[in-house]
């Protein structure tokens, strides 16, 4: 009988030694766990910084800075359906519009959603509100933009960009 008690006591002690640390670890708040260098929060913040960079470049009318966060081979579809391929073409196009129709424009971005399709691929939906002048008259444009972002070598860039105007209701 005493042998059974010792066996039971040893089994209980071993089980206790395994279960209590596991329960303690599981009950710790998530904030004490080590984070990986790339978490959705830091990646989302990086994507939001890219949107801010695009907005800032638009508002300073800098075609080179506007194109900088795009991948070298980015796909870009503008509001009229024109398809442009590559960062250099995006830069040339924006340098042109920043010295003509949009030279006195202001564009404000509101990130509506960032969704991660994979750890290295995200889609962001951005609402844009544009003010510009035509013959001295202020005009406004409203668009929704979809950016597909990819992460390579730890850095996010815009791989594809689709811009669609939002028509005022009743039109």
C-alpha positions in Angstrom: 0.0 0.0 0.0 2.8 2.4 0.9 4.4 1.7 -2.5 1.1 2.7 -4.2 0.9 5.9 -2.2 4.5 6.8 -3.1 3.8 6.1 -6.8 0.7 8.2 -6.6 2.5 11.0 -4.8 5.3 11.0 -7.4 2.8 11.0 -10.3 0.9 13.9 -8.7 4.1 15.8 -8.0 5.2 15.4 -11.7 1.8 16.3 -13.0 1.7 19.3 -10.7 5.2 20.4 -11.9 4.0 20.4 -15.5 0.4 21.8 -15.1 1.0 24.7 -12.8 3.8 26.4 -15.0 1.6 25.8 -18.1 -1.4 27.4 -16.5 0.7 30.3 -15.2 2.2 30.9 -18.6 -1.2 30.7 -20.3 -2.7 33.2 -17.9 -0.1 35.9 -18.5 -1.3 39.0 -20.4 -0.4 39.1 -24.1 1.7 42.2 -23.5 4.4 40.1 -21.7 5.0 37.8 -24.7 7.9 38.7 -26.9 6.7 40.2 -30.2 8.2 39.2 -33.5 10.0 42.0 -35.3 7.1 42.3 -37.7 3.6 42.3 -36.2 0.4 43.3 -37.9 0.4 46.5 -35.8 3.9 47.6 -36.9 3.2 46.6 -40.5 -0.1 48.4 -40.5 1.7 51.5 -39.1 4.2 51.2 -42.0 1.4 51.0 -44.5 -0.3 54.0 -43.0 3.0 55.9 -43.3 3.2 55.1 -47.0 -0.3 56.6 -47.4 0.8 59.7 -45.5 3.9 59.9 -47.7 1.8 59.8 -50.9 -0.5 62.5 -49.5 2.4 64.7 -48.4 4.1 64.3 -51.8 0.8 65.2 -53.6 0.4 68.3 -51.4 4.0 69.5 -52.1 3.5 68.7 -55.8 6.5 66.5 -55.9 6.2 63.8 -58.6 9.4 62.0 -57.5 8.3 61.8 -53.9 4.8 60.7 -54.9 6.2 57.8 -56.9 8.9 56.8 -54.4 6.8 54.3 -52.3 5.7 52.4 -55.5 7.4 49.2 -56.5 9.6 49.6 -59.6 7.1 47.6 -61.6 3.9 48.9 -60.0 0.6 48.8 -61.8 -1.4 52.1 -61.6 -4.9 52.8 -62.8 -6.0 56.4 -62.7 -9.6 57.8 -62.3 -10.2 57.9 -66.0 -9.1 54.3 -66.5 -5.7 55.0 -67.9 -3.2 52.2 -67.0 0.4 53.2 -66.2 3.2 50.7 -65.6 6.2 51.3 -63.3 7.4 53.9 -60.8 9.2 56.0 -63.5 5.9 56.4 -65.5 4.0 57.2 -62.3 6.7 59.9 -61.5 6.5 61.4 -65.0 2.7 61.5 -65.0 2.5 63.2 -61.6 5.3 65.6 -62.3 3.2 66.7 -65.3 -0.1 67.0 -63.5 1.5 68.8 -60.6 2.7 71.6 -63.0 -0.7 71.8 -64.8 -4.2 71.0 -63.6 -3.2 70.0 -60.1 -0.5 72.6 -59.4 -2.5 74.3 -56.7 -4.3 71.2 -55.5 -4.7 69.7 -52.0 -5.5 66.1 -51.4 -6.5 64.6 -48.1 -6.4 60.8 -47.4 -8.4 58.8 -44.9 -7.4 55.2 -44.5 -10.7 53.2 -44.3 -9.2 49.8 -44.0 -5.9 47.8 -44.0 -6.4 44.1 -44.5 -3.5 41.6 -44.5 -4.0 38.8 -47.1 -0.7 37.3 -46.0 2.0 38.6 -43.7 3.7 40.1 -46.8 0.7 41.2 -48.8 -1.9 43.8 -47.7 -4.8 45.7 -49.3 -5.6 49.2 -48.2 -8.7 51.2 -49.0 -8.2 55.0 -48.9 -10.7 57.8 -49.3 -9.3 60.8 -51.0 -10.7 64.3 -51.0 -9.2 66.6 -53.6 -9.5 70.4 -54.1 -8.1 72.0 -57.2 -8.8 75.1 -59.3 -10.0 75.4 -62.9 -10.0 78.9 -64.3 -9.8 80.3 -60.8 -12.8 78.3 -59.6 -12.4 75.7 -56.8 -13.4 72.2 -57.7 -13.7 69.1 -55.5 -13.1 65.5 -56.3 -13.8 62.5 -54.2 -12.3 59.0 -54.8 -11.8 55.7 -53.3 -8.4 54.1 -53.8 -7.3 50.5 -53.5 -3.6 49.9 -52.8 -2.1 46.5 -52.9 1.1 46.5 -50.9 3.8 43.9 -50.8 6.7 43.5 -48.3 10.1 42.5 -49.6 13.3 42.7 -47.6 11.4 44.1 -44.6 10.1 47.1 -46.6 6.5 47.7 -47.8 5.8 49.2 -51.2 2.7 49.8 -53.4 2.5 47.0 -56.0 -0.8 48.0 -57.5 -3.0 51.2 -57.3 -6.6 51.6 -58.5 -8.3 55.0 -58.1 -12.0 55.3 -58.7 -14.0 58.5 -58.5 -17.0 58.6 -56.2 -20.0 60.3 -57.9 -22.2 62.5 -55.7 -25.4 60.9 -54.8 -28.2 61.6 -57.3 -26.0 61.6 -60.3 
